[in-house]
């Protein structure tokens, strides 16, 4: 099994009396928090990977990653944005097909 790396944007928010919070607009319900930016960054990567693993296990299609411009327009008051890479396992399948010999050489 190989891995494909895909990047998604996390939105960071913080009130004066709260920890840093992170949401992933492309993944409803995927949230986390941390006391420091470093902690929340690590927690975000773990939360996203856990969420993606669950979706793959449930055979749910992953969303197309939103652009930073779209996320900024959606969350204009957000403090910061993180781009989090996640490893998405890919599965190779062996198939047997009959194909034209010339086409096969081109492939």
LOZATI-592971 format. One record per residue: residue in one letter; y, x, z of N, C-alpha, C, O in turn. Coordinates in steps of 0.05 Angstrom, whole numbers, plus 5000, padded with zeros to 4 digits. Layout:
REM LOZATI-592971
<node residu="a" n_yy="Y" n_xx="X" n_zz="Z" ca_yy="Y" ca_xx="X" ca_zz="Z" c_yy="Y" c_xx="X" c_zz="Z" o_yy="Y" o_xx="X" o_zz="Z"/>
...
This chain:
REM LOZATI-592971
<node residu="x" n_yy="4977" n_xx="5017" n_zz="5000" ca_yy="5000" ca_xx="5000" ca_zz="5000" c_yy="5025" c_xx="5018" c_zz="5000" o_yy="5027" o_xx="5036" o_zz="5016"/>
<node residu="x" n_yy="5043" n_xx="5012" n_zz="4982" ca_yy="5068" ca_xx="5027" ca_zz="4980" c_yy="5090" c_xx="5011" c_zz="4994" o_yy="5086" o_xx="4988" o_zz="5002"/>
<node residu="x" n_yy="5113" n_xx="5024" n_zz="4997" ca_yy="5136" ca_xx="5011" ca_zz="5009" c_yy="5160" c_xx="5011" c_zz="4990" o_yy="5165" o_xx="5031" o_zz="4977"/>
<node residu="x" n_yy="5174" n_xx="4989" n_zz="4989" ca_yy="5198" ca_xx="4987" ca_zz="4974" c_yy="5221" c_xx="4984" c_zz="4994" o_yy="5219" o_xx="4968" o_zz="5013"/>
<node residu="x" n_yy="5242" n_xx="5000" n_zz="4991" ca_yy="5265" ca_xx="4999" ca_zz="5009" c_yy="5285" c_xx="4979" c_zz="4998" o_yy="5293" o_xx="4981" o_zz="4975"/>
<node residu="x" n_yy="5295" n_xx="4961" n_zz="5015" ca_yy="5315" ca_xx="4942" ca_zz="5006" c_yy="5337" c_xx="4941" c_zz="5027" o_yy="5331" o_xx="4944" o_zz="5051"/>
<node residu="x" n_yy="5361" n_xx="4938" n_zz="5018" ca_yy="5384" ca_xx="4938" ca_zz="5037" c_yy="5396" c_xx="4911" c_zz="5040" o_yy="5401" o_xx="4896" o_zz="5021"/>
<node residu="x" n_yy="5402" n_xx="4904" n_zz="5065" ca_yy="5415" ca_xx="4879" ca_zz="5072" c_yy="5439" c_xx="4885" c_zz="5090" o_yy="5440" o_xx="4905" o_zz="5104"/>
<node residu="x" n_yy="5459" n_xx="4867" n_zz="5090" ca_yy="5483" ca_xx="4871" ca_zz="5105" c_yy="5482" c_xx="4856" c_zz="5132" o_yy="5474" o_xx="4833" o_zz="5133"/>
<node residu="x" n_yy="5489" n_xx="4871" n_zz="5153" ca_yy="5491" ca_xx="4859" ca_zz="5180" c_yy="5521" c_xx="4856" c_zz="5187" o_yy="5537" o_xx="4874" o_zz="5181"/>
<node residu="x" n_yy="5527" n_xx="4834" n_zz="5200" ca_yy="5555" ca_xx="4829" ca_zz="5209" c_yy="5556" c_xx="4834" c_zz="5239" o_yy="5540" o_xx="4822" o_zz="5254"/>
<node residu="x" n_yy="5574" n_xx="4852" n_zz="5247" ca_yy="5577" ca_xx="4858" ca_zz="5276" c_yy="5601" c_xx="4842" c_zz="5287" o_yy="5622" o_xx="4840" o_zz="5275"/>
<node residu="x" n_yy="5596" n_xx="4831" n_zz="5310" ca_yy="5618" ca_xx="4817" ca_zz="5324" c_yy="5618" c_xx="4824" c_zz="5354" o_yy="5597" o_xx="4830" o_zz="5365"/>
<node residu="x" n_yy="5641" n_xx="4824" n_zz="5366" ca_yy="5643" ca_xx="4830" ca_zz="5395" c_yy="5668" c_xx="4817" c_zz="5406" o_yy="5690" o_xx="4819" o_zz="5395"/>
<node residu="x" n_yy="5664" n_xx="4804" n_zz="5428" ca_yy="5687" ca_xx="4794" ca_zz="5444" c_yy="5692" c_xx="4814" c_zz="5466" o_yy="5675" o_xx="4831" o_zz="5471"/>
<node residu="x" n_yy="5715" n_xx="4812" n_zz="5479" ca_yy="5722" ca_xx="4831" ca_zz="5500" c_yy="5702" c_xx="4831" c_zz="5523" o_yy="5697" o_xx="4851" o_zz="5536"/>
<node residu="x" n_yy="5690" n_xx="4808" n_zz="5528" ca_yy="5672" ca_xx="4806" ca_zz="5551" c_yy="5642" c_xx="4805" c_zz="5544" o_yy="5625" o_xx="4800" o_zz="5560"/>
<node residu="x" n_yy="5636" n_xx="4812" n_zz="5519" ca_yy="5608" ca_xx="4810" ca_zz="5510" c_yy="5598" c_xx="4836" c_zz="5499" o_yy="5613" o_xx="4855" o_zz="5494"/>
<node residu="x" n_yy="5571" n_xx="4837" n_zz="5495" ca_yy="5559" ca_xx="4860" ca_zz="5481" c_yy="5565" c_xx="4856" c_zz="5451" o_yy="5575" o_xx="4836" o_zz="5443"/>
<node residu="x" n_yy="5557" n_xx="4877" n_zz="5436" ca_yy="5559" ca_xx="4874" ca_zz="5407" c_yy="5537" c_xx="4856" c_zz="5397" o_yy="5514" o_xx="4858" o_zz="5406"/>
<node residu="x" n_yy="5543" n_xx="4838" n_zz="5379" ca_yy="5523" ca_xx="4820" ca_zz="5368" c_yy="5521" c_xx="4825" c_zz="5338" o_yy="5540" o_xx="4833" o_zz="5325"/>
<node residu="x" n_yy="5497" n_xx="4821" n_zz="5327" ca_yy="5493" ca_xx="4825" ca_zz="5298" c_yy="5479" c_xx="4800" c_zz="5288" o_yy="5460" o_xx="4790" o_zz="5300"/>
<node residu="x" n_yy="5488" n_xx="4791" n_zz="5264" ca_yy="5474" ca_xx="4771" ca_zz="5249" c_yy="5469" c_xx="4781" c_zz="5221" o_yy="5484" o_xx="4799" o_zz="5211"/>
<node residu="x" n_yy="5449" n_xx="4771" n_zz="5208" ca_yy="5443" ca_xx="4777" ca_zz="5180" c_yy="5447" c_xx="4751" c_zz="5165" o_yy="5430" o_xx="4734" o_zz="5165"/>
<node residu="x" n_yy="5469" n_xx="4748" n_zz="5150" ca_yy="5474" ca_xx="4724" ca_zz="5135" c_yy="5452" c_xx="4716" c_zz="5116" o_yy="5448" o_xx="4692" o_zz="5110"/>
<node residu="x" n_yy="5438" n_xx="4736" n_zz="5105" ca_yy="5416" ca_xx="4730" ca_zz="5087" c_yy="5391" c_xx="4720" c_zz="5100" o_yy="5373" o_xx="4709" o_zz="5087"/>
<node residu="x" n_yy="5389" n_xx="4723" n_zz="5127" ca_yy="5365" ca_xx="4715" ca_zz="5142" c_yy="5374" c_xx="4697" c_zz="5166" o_yy="5380" o_xx="4708" o_zz="5187"/>
<node residu="x" n_yy="5374" n_xx="4671" n_zz="5162" ca_yy="5382" ca_xx="4653" ca_zz="5183" c_yy="5363" c_xx="4657" c_zz="5207" o_yy="5339" o_xx="4658" o_zz="5204"/>
<node residu="x" n_yy="5375" n_xx="4660" n_zz="5230" ca_yy="5360" ca_xx="4663" ca_zz="5255" c_yy="5353" c_xx="4692" c_zz="5262" o_yy="5342" o_xx="4697" o_zz="5283"/>
<node residu="x" n_yy="5360" n_xx="4711" n_zz="5245" ca_yy="5355" ca_xx="4739" ca_zz="5251" c_yy="5381" c_xx="4750" c_zz="5264" o_yy="5400" o_xx="4756" o_zz="5251"/>
<node residu="x" n_yy="5380" n_xx="4752" n_zz="5291" ca_yy="5402" ca_xx="4762" ca_zz="5306" c_yy="5393" c_xx="4781" c_zz="5327" o_yy="5369" o_xx="4782" o_zz="5334"/>
<node residu="x" n_yy="5411" n_xx="4798" n_zz="5337" ca_yy="5405" ca_xx="4816" ca_zz="5359" c_yy="5432" c_xx="4824" c_zz="5372" o_yy="5453" o_xx="4818" o_zz="5362"/>
<node residu="x" n_yy="5430" n_xx="4839" n_zz="5394" ca_yy="5454" ca_xx="4849" ca_zz="5407" c_yy="5448" c_xx="4875" c_zz="5421" o_yy="5425" o_xx="4883" o_zz="5425"/>
<node residu="x" n_yy="5469" n_xx="4889" n_zz="5429" ca_yy="5467" ca_xx="4914" ca_zz="5443" c_yy="5493" c_xx="4921" c_zz="5457" o_yy="5514" o_xx="4911" o_zz="5449"/>
<node residu="x" n_yy="5491" n_xx="4938" n_zz="5477" ca_yy="5515" ca_xx="4946" ca_zz="5493" c_yy="5533" c_xx="4965" c_zz="5478" o_yy="5558" o_xx="4965" o_zz="5481"/>
<node residu="x" n_yy="5522" n_xx="4982" n_zz="5460" ca_yy="5537" ca_xx="5002" ca_zz="5445" c_yy="5532" c_xx="4998" c_zz="5415" o_yy="5513" o_xx="4985" o_zz="5407"/>
<node residu="x" n_yy="5550" n_xx="5009" n_zz="5399" ca_yy="5546" ca_xx="5008" ca_zz="5370" c_yy="5520" c_xx="5021" c_zz="5362" o_yy="5506" o_xx="5011" o_zz="5345"/>
<node residu="x" n_yy="5514" n_xx="5044" n_zz="5374" ca_yy="5489" ca_xx="5058" ca_zz="5367" c_yy="5465" c_xx="5041" c_zz="5374" o_yy="5446" o_xx="5038" o_zz="5359"/>
<node residu="x" n_yy="5465" n_xx="5029" n_zz="5398" ca_yy="5443" ca_xx="5012" ca_zz="5406" c_yy="5440" c_xx="4987" c_zz="5388" o_yy="5418" o_xx="4981" o_zz="5380"/>
<node residu="x" n_yy="5462" n_xx="4975" n_zz="5381" ca_yy="5460" ca_xx="4951" ca_zz="5365" c_yy="5451" c_xx="4958" c_zz="5336" o_yy="5437" o_xx="4942" o_zz="5323"/>
<node residu="x" n_yy="5459" n_xx="4981" n_zz="5327" ca_yy="5449" ca_xx="4990" ca_zz="5300" c_yy="5419" c_xx="4993" c_zz="5300" o_yy="5406" o_xx="4984" o_zz="5281"/>
<node residu="x" n_yy="5408" n_xx="5006" n_zz="5321" ca_yy="5379" ca_xx="5009" ca_zz="5323" c_yy="5365" c_xx="4982" c_zz="5326" o_yy="5344" o_xx="4977" o_zz="5314"/>
<node residu="x" n_yy="5377" n_xx="4965" n_zz="5343" ca_yy="5365" ca_xx="4938" ca_zz="5348" c_yy="5365" c_xx="4922" c_zz="5322" o_yy="5347" o_xx="4906" o_zz="5316"/>
<node residu="x" n_yy="5387" n_xx="4925" n_zz="5306" ca_yy="5389" ca_xx="4910" ca_zz="5281" c_yy="5367" c_xx="4918" c_zz="5261" o_yy="5355" o_xx="4900" o_zz="5249"/>
<node residu="x" n_yy="5362" n_xx="4943" n_zz="5259" ca_yy="5341" ca_xx="4953" ca_zz="5241" c_yy="5314" c_xx="4941" c_zz="5249" o_yy="5298" o_xx="4933" o_zz="5232"/>
<node residu="x" n_yy="5309" n_xx="4942" n_zz="5275" ca_yy="5283" ca_xx="4931" ca_zz="5285" c_yy="5281" c_xx="4901" c_zz="5281" o_yy="5260" o_xx="4891" o_zz="5273"/>
<node residu="x" n_yy="5303" n_xx="4887" n_zz="5287" ca_yy="5303" ca_xx="4858" ca_zz="5284" c_yy="5298" c_xx="4850" c_zz="5255" o_yy="5283" o_xx="4831" o_zz="5249"/>
<node residu="x" n_yy="5312" n_xx="4863" n_zz="5236" ca_yy="5309" ca_xx="4857" ca_zz="5208" c_yy="5280" c_xx="4863" c_zz="5199" o_yy="5268" o_xx="4846" o_zz="5185"/>
<node residu="x" n_yy="5269" n_xx="4885" n_zz="5207" ca_yy="5242" ca_xx="4892" ca_zz="5198" c_yy="5222" c_xx="4872" c_zz="5209" o_yy="5204" o_xx="4863" o_zz="5195"/>
<node residu="x" n_yy="5225" n_xx="4864" n_zz="5234" ca_yy="5208" ca_xx="4844" ca_zz="5247" c_yy="5210" c_xx="4817" c_zz="5232" o_yy="5189" o_xx="4804" o_zz="5226"/>
<node residu="x" n_yy="5234" n_xx="4809" n_zz="5225" ca_yy="5239" ca_xx="4784" ca_zz="5211" c_yy="5226" c_xx="4785" c_zz="5183" o_yy="5212" o_xx="4766" o_zz="5175"/>
<node residu="x" n_yy="5230" n_xx="4807" n_zz="5169" ca_yy="5218" ca_xx="4810" ca_zz="5142" c_yy="5188" c_xx="4810" c_zz="5143" o_yy="5174" o_xx="4797" o_zz="5127"/>
<node residu="x" n_yy="5177" n_xx="4825" n_zz="5162" ca_yy="5147" ca_xx="4825" ca_zz="5165" c_yy="5136" c_xx="4797" c_zz="5170" o_yy="5115" o_xx="4790" o_zz="5159"/>
<node residu="x" n_yy="5150" n_xx="4781" n_zz="5186" ca_yy="5141" ca_xx="4754" ca_zz="5191" c_yy="5142" c_xx="4737" c_zz="5166" o_yy="5124" o_xx="4721" o_zz="5161"/>
<node residu="x" n_yy="5163" n_xx="4740" n_zz="5151" ca_yy="5166" ca_xx="4725" ca_zz="5126" c_yy="5144" c_xx="4732" c_zz="5106" o_yy="5132" o_xx="4715" o_zz="5093"/>
<node residu="x" n_yy="5138" n_xx="4758" n_zz="5104" ca_yy="5116" ca_xx="4767" ca_zz="5086" c_yy="5089" c_xx="4757" c_zz="5095" o_yy="5073" o_xx="4749" o_zz="5079"/>
<node residu="x" n_yy="5085" n_xx="4757" n_zz="5121" ca_yy="5060" ca_xx="4747" ca_zz="5132" c_yy="5057" c_xx="4717" c_zz="5126" o_yy="5035" o_xx="4708" o_zz="5121"/>
<node residu="x" n_yy="5079" n_xx="4702" n_zz="5127" ca_yy="5079" ca_xx="4674" ca_zz="5121" c_yy="5080" c_xx="4668" c_zz="5091" o_yy="5081" o_xx="4645" o_zz="5083"/>
<node residu="x" n_yy="5081" n_xx="4690" n_zz="5075" ca_yy="5082" ca_xx="4688" ca_zz="5046" c_yy="5108" c_xx="4673" c_zz="5037" o_yy="5107" o_xx="4658" o_zz="5018"/>
<node residu="x" n_yy="5130" n_xx="4678" n_zz="5051" ca_yy="5156" ca_xx="4667" ca_zz="5044" c_yy="5171" c_xx="4688" c_zz="5028" o_yy="5172" o_xx="4711" o_zz="5034"/>
<node residu="x" n_yy="5184" n_xx="4678" n_zz="5006" ca_yy="5200" ca_xx="4696" ca_zz="4990" c_yy="5224" c_xx="4707" c_zz="5005" o_yy="5237" o_xx="4693" o_zz="5020"/>
<node residu="x" n_yy="5229" n_xx="4733" n_zz="5001" ca_yy="5253" ca_xx="4745" ca_zz="5013" c_yy="5278" c_xx="4737" c_zz="4998" o_yy="5277" o_xx="4735" o_zz="4973"/>
<node residu="x" n_yy="5300" n_xx="4734" n_zz="5011" ca_yy="5325" ca_xx="4727" ca_zz="4997" c_yy="5336" c_xx="4750" c_zz="4981" o_yy="5331" o_xx="4774" o_zz="4987"/>
<node residu="x" n_yy="5351" n_xx="4744" n_zz="4961" ca_yy="5366" ca_xx="4765" ca_zz="4947" c_yy="5388" c_xx="4774" c_zz="4965" o_yy="5402" o_xx="4758" o_zz="4978"/>
<node residu="x" n_yy="5393" n_xx="4800" n_zz="4966" ca_yy="5413" ca_xx="4811" ca_zz="4983" c_yy="5441" c_xx="4803" c_zz="4973" o_yy="5447" o_xx="4805" o_zz="4950"/>
<node residu="x" n_yy="5458" n_xx="4793" n_zz="4992" ca_yy="5486" ca_xx="4786" ca_zz="4985" c_yy="5502" c_xx="4812" c_zz="4981" o_yy="5495" o_xx="4833" o_zz="4991"/>
<node residu="x" n_yy="5523" n_xx="4809" n_zz="4966" ca_yy="5541" ca_xx="4832" ca_zz="4962" c_yy="5560" c_xx="4834" c_zz="4986" o_yy="5565" o_xx="4814" o_zz="5000"/>
<node residu="x" n_yy="5571" n_xx="4857" n_zz="4990" ca_yy="5590" ca_xx="4861" ca_zz="5012" c_yy="5615" c_xx="4844" c_zz="5008" o_yy="5625" o_xx="4833" o_zz="5028"/>
<node residu="x" n_yy="5624" n_xx="4841" n_zz="4983" ca_yy="5647" ca_xx="4824" ca_zz="4978" c_yy="5642" c_xx="4795" c_zz="4987" o_yy="5659" o_xx="4782" o_zz="4998"/>
<node residu="x" n_yy="5618" n_xx="4785" n_zz="4981" ca_yy="5611" ca_xx="4757" ca_zz="4988" c_yy="5609" c_xx="4754" c_zz="5019" o_yy="5619" o_xx="4734" o_zz="5030"/>
<node residu="x" n_yy="5598" n_xx="4774" n_zz="5032" ca_yy="5596" ca_xx="4773" ca_zz="5062" c_yy="5624" c_xx="4775" c_zz="5074" o_yy="5630" o_xx="4760" o_zz="5093"/>
<node residu="x" n_yy="5641" n_xx="4792" n_zz="5064" ca_yy="5669" ca_xx="4795" ca_zz="5074" c_yy="5684" c_xx="4768" c_zz="5071" o_yy="5698" o_xx="4760" o_zz="5089"/>
<node residu="x" n_yy="5680" n_xx="4755" n_zz="5049" ca_yy="5693" ca_xx="4729" ca_zz="5044" c_yy="5683" c_xx="4708" c_zz="5064" o_yy="5698" o_xx="4691" o_zz="5073"/>
<node residu="x" n_yy="5657" n_xx="4710" n_zz="5070" ca_yy="5644" ca_xx="4690" ca_zz="5088" c_yy="5652" c_xx="4695" c_zz="5117" o_yy="5654" o_xx="4676" o_zz="5133"/>
<node residu="x" n_yy="5656" n_xx="4721" n_zz="5124" ca_yy="5663" ca_xx="4729" ca_zz="5152" c_yy="5688" c_xx="4746" c_zz="5152" o_yy="5686" o_xx="4770" o_zz="5159"/>
<node residu="x" n_yy="5711" n_xx="4735" n_zz="5146" ca_yy="5735" ca_xx="4751" ca_zz="5144" c_yy="5744" c_xx="4763" c_zz="5171" o_yy="5759" o_xx="4783" o_zz="5171"/>
<node residu="x" n_yy="5736" n_xx="4752" n_zz="5194" ca_yy="5745" ca_xx="4762" ca_zz="5220" c_yy="5724" c_xx="4781" c_zz="5232" o_yy="5728" o_xx="4789" o_zz="5255"/>
<node residu="x" n_yy="5703" n_xx="4787" n_zz="5218" ca_yy="5683" ca_xx="4805" ca_zz="5229" c_yy="5694" c_xx="4832" c_zz="5234" o_yy="5711" o_xx="4842" o_zz="5219"/>
<node residu="x" n_yy="5684" n_xx="4844" n_zz="5255" ca_yy="5694" ca_xx="4871" ca_zz="5263" c_yy="5685" c_xx="4893" c_zz="5244" o_yy="5700" o_xx="4911" o_zz="5237"/>
<node residu="x" n_yy="5659" n_xx="4891" n_zz="5237" ca_yy="5648" ca_xx="4912" ca_zz="5220" c_yy="5623" c_xx="4902" c_zz="5206" o_yy="5612" o_xx="4880" o_zz="5212"/>
<node residu="x" n_yy="5614" n_xx="4917" n_zz="5187" ca_yy="5590" ca_xx="4911" ca_zz="5172" c_yy="5572" c_xx="4935" c_zz="5171" o_yy="5581" o_xx="4958" o_zz="5168"/>
<node residu="x" n_yy="5546" n_xx="4931" n_zz="5174" ca_yy="5526" ca_xx="4952" ca_zz="5171" c_yy="5508" c_xx="4945" c_zz="5148" o_yy="5502" o_xx="4922" o_zz="5144"/>
<node residu="x" n_yy="5500" n_xx="4965" n_zz="5133" ca_yy="5480" ca_xx="4961" ca_zz="5113" c_yy="5454" c_xx="4973" c_zz="5124" o_yy="5452" o_xx="4997" o_zz="5129"/>
<node residu="x" n_yy="5434" n_xx="4956" n_zz="5127" ca_yy="5409" ca_xx="4963" ca_zz="5139" c_yy="5388" c_xx="4964" c_zz="5118" o_yy="5384" o_xx="4944" o_zz="5104"/>
<node residu="x" n_yy="5374" n_xx="4986" n_zz="5115" ca_yy="5351" ca_xx="4988" ca_zz="5097" c_yy="5326" c_xx="4979" c_zz="5112" o_yy="5322" o_xx="4986" o_zz="5135"/>
<node residu="x" n_yy="5309" n_xx="4965" n_zz="5098" ca_yy="5284" ca_xx="4956" ca_zz="5109" c_yy="5262" c_xx="4963" c_zz="5090" o_yy="5265" o_xx="4962" o_zz="5066"/>
<node residu="x" n_yy="5239" n_xx="4970" n_zz="5102" ca_yy="5216" ca_xx="4977" ca_zz="5086" c_yy="5200" c_xx="4951" c_zz="5080" o_yy="5192" o_xx="4937" o_zz="5099"/>
<node residu="x" n_yy="5196" n_xx="4945" n_zz="5055" ca_yy="5182" ca_xx="4921" ca_zz="5047" c_yy="5156" c_xx="4930" c_zz="5034" o_yy="5156" o_xx="4942" o_zz="5012"/>
<node residu="x" n_yy="5133" n_xx="4924" n_zz="5047" ca_yy="5108" ca_xx="4933" ca_zz="5036" c_yy="5102" c_xx="4919" c_zz="5009" o_yy="5107" o_xx="4895" o_zz="5007"/>
<node residu="x" n_yy="5092" n_xx="4934" n_zz="4991" ca_yy="5083" ca_xx="4923" ca_zz="4965" c_yy="5053" c_xx="4927" c_zz="4963" o_yy="5042" o_xx="4947" o_zz="4973"/>
<node residu="x" n_yy="5040" n_xx="4910" n_zz="4950" ca_yy="5011" ca_xx="4911" ca_zz="4947" c_yy="5004" c_xx="4914" c_zz="4918" o_yy="5014" o_xx="4899" o_zz="4901"/>
<node residu="x" n_yy="4988" n_xx="4934" n_zz="4912" ca_yy="4978" ca_xx="4939" ca_zz="4885" c_yy="4954" c_xx="4921" c_zz="4881" o_yy="4937" o_xx="4919" o_zz="4898"/>
<node residu="x" n_yy="4952" n_xx="4910" n_zz="4857" ca_yy="4929" ca_xx="4894" ca_zz="4850" c_yy="4916" c_xx="4905" c_zz="4825" o_yy="4930" o_xx="4912" o_zz="4806"/>
<node residu="x" n_yy="4890" n_xx="4907" n_zz="4826" ca_yy="4875" ca_xx="4916" ca_zz="4802" c_yy="4869" c_xx="4892" c_zz="4785" o_yy="4859" o_xx="4872" o_zz="4795"/>
<node residu="x" n_yy="4874" n_xx="4894" n_zz="4759" ca_yy="4868" ca_xx="4872" ca_zz="4741" c_yy="4853" c_xx="4884" c_zz="4717" o_yy="4857" o_xx="4907" o_zz="4710"/>
<node residu="x" n_yy="4837" n_xx="4868" n_zz="4704" ca_yy="4824" ca_xx="4875" ca_zz="4679" c_yy="4835" c_xx="4857" c_zz="4657" o_yy="4834" o_xx="4833" o_zz="4660"/>
<node residu="x" n_yy="4846" n_xx="4869" n_zz="4636" ca_yy="4857" ca_xx="4854" ca_zz="4614" c_yy="4848" c_xx="4866" c_zz="4588" o_yy="4840" o_xx="4889" o_zz="4586"/>
<node residu="x" n_yy="4849" n_xx="4850" n_zz="4567" ca_yy="4845" ca_xx="4859" ca_zz="4540" c_yy="4872" c_xx="4859" c_zz="4526" o_yy="4887" o_xx="4840" o_zz="4527"/>
<node residu="x" n_yy="4879" n_xx="4883" n_zz="4514" ca_yy="4905" ca_xx="4886" ca_zz="4502" c_yy="4902" c_xx="4902" c_zz="4476" o_yy="4884" o_xx="4918" o_zz="4473"/>
<node residu="x" n_yy="4921" n_xx="4897" n_zz="4458" ca_yy="4921" ca_xx="4911" ca_zz="4433" c_yy="4923" c_xx="4941" c_zz="4438" o_yy="4940" o_xx="4950" o_zz="4455"/>
<node residu="x" n_yy="4907" n_xx="4957" n_zz="4424" ca_yy="4907" ca_xx="4986" ca_zz="4429" c_yy="4934" c_xx="5000" c_zz="4424" o_yy="4942" o_xx="5017" o_zz="4439"/>
<node residu="x" n_yy="4948" n_xx="4991" n_zz="4403" ca_yy="4975" ca_xx="5003" ca_zz="4398" c_yy="4994" c_xx="4997" c_zz="4420" o_yy="5010" o_xx="5014" o_zz="4428"/>
<node residu="x" n_yy="4994" n_xx="4972" n_zz="4430" ca_yy="5011" ca_xx="4964" ca_zz="4452" c_yy="5004" c_xx="4980" c_zz="4477" o_yy="5022" o_xx="4988" o_zz="4492"/>
<node residu="x" n_yy="4979" n_xx="4984" n_zz="4482" ca_yy="4970" ca_xx="4999" ca_zz="4505" c_yy="4980" c_xx="5027" c_zz="4504" o_yy="4989" o_xx="5038" o_zz="4525"/>
<node residu="x" n_yy="4980" n_xx="5040" n_zz="4481" ca_yy="4990" ca_xx="5067" ca_zz="4478" c_yy="5020" c_xx="5068" c_zz="4484" o_yy="5030" o_xx="5087" o_zz="4496"/>
<node residu="x" n_yy="5035" n_xx="5047" n_zz="4476" ca_yy="5064" ca_xx="5046" ca_zz="4481" c_yy="5069" c_xx="5044" c_zz="4511" o_yy="5089" o_xx="5055" o_zz="4521"/>
<node residu="x" n_yy="5052" n_xx="5029" n_zz="4525" ca_yy="5056" ca_xx="5026" ca_zz="4554" c_yy="5050" c_xx="5051" c_zz="4568" o_yy="5052" o_xx="5053" o_zz="4593"/>
